[in-house]
Amino acid sequence: MSGRIFNAGIVGMGRLGRSASGGSALVRLPGKFKLAAVADILPERLENLPENYGNPAKFATLDEMLEKTDVEIVSILTRHRDHVPMAAKCLEAGRHVYLEKPCATSVREMEYLKSVIDKTGKKVFFGQVRRYESAFQKTLELLNKGEIGNVQFIKLDRAVGFSRRNDWLTMSEHFGGLLTNWGPHLIDQALMLLGAPVKDMWADVRRIVCIGDGDDFFKILLKAENGRTADVEVTGANVFQAHEMEIIGDRGTLVYPVDGKIWLKKIDPVIELKDLKPHPETPSLKYGNFDETLSFVESKYDVPEIPPSHIWELVYNELARGEKFQITYEQALNVVKITEEAFRISNFKPMKQFTSNNA
């Protein structure tokens, strides 16, 4: 099947349907996918499509698209509560699915989705696109090389601007809020960096300044079985920007961004740490270690460009070449589990329905 072009459809032609990481990512691979159809309930959203979208068939509903076209894979870029119902409809119609985050609004929805996947034999590709952020991928490379030693503490932070936001993404009835919007991205990154199952967690979820009743601040602490800890924080109520990543190891620290680069400061590799013991007597006036002097080296790394279409390259590689897609159902399920648990732990009342029996 290698070399063939797959007919694709997009349902949801709002901001994401036209963005670099949404619809535009798909059409950047014309030798692998053809955008054959688009659907949106708002007629005006089907007009004035980006020029590189070509001339896809246009429909008011997903049902109509599935009935009247031969699209083989559907990219679902709609409101959160529609993701799983639409994915199930596509699977049962014999189509593969690219499913935008959040992959589901509850663990129960994810379990239902798995039952439909098993029944139909069709594939769902979970759209955790920020796993392939350039800085994150470079960070994984540096950590895997042991550049800061054994990783101990991970801080992932996004201040998305101080905004009294008032669209549907701030409304709990539509499963809006930063935890369901940004949370899946950084929770997925945190789980990758922890490198072991989570054994304990704490969370605080709250609304500070947004107009809707959804959250615009969350902090999640994750403790893994290997001892690593991750601190994940996203806020729409902070006028300052923090480092997006700060990772502490036993030989150094990595932060990003510093002047647009990854900054790493570590103990000089030529230094062999001595086998020392602490001094129980009254210390001298010097602070720290009286028996050795450490020197450090600093490095700044450029962030290589990874195009937004990269995740669609991986989708194609499985469809055409049988190369296993890197984001598994189990990984997507774990993200939903932590999201659901964060709402429960924090007792964030507007999102009680997140843990209800929706399916």
URKALIN-V854395 format. One line per field, one symbol per residue. ss: DSSP state (A for helix, B for strand, O for the rest). Layout:
ss = ???
This chain:
ss = OOOOOBBBBBBOOOAAAAOOOOAAAAAOOOOOBBBBBBBOOOAAAAOOOOAAAOOOBBBOOAAAAAAAOOOOBBBBOOOAAAAAAAAAAAAAOOOBBBBBOOOOOOAAAAAAAAAAAAAAOOOBBBBOAAAAOAAAAAAAAAAAOOOOOOBBBBBBBBBOOOOOOOOAAAOAAAOOOAAAAOAAAAAAAAAAAAOOOBBBBBBBBBOOOOOOOOOOBBBBBBBBOOOOBBBBBBBOOOOOOOOOBBBBBOOBBBBBBBOOBBBBBBBOOOOOOOOOOOOOOOOOOOOOOOOOOOOBBBBBBOOOOOOOOAAAAAAAAAAAAOOOOOOOAAAAAAAAAAAAAAAAAAOOAAAAAAAOOOO
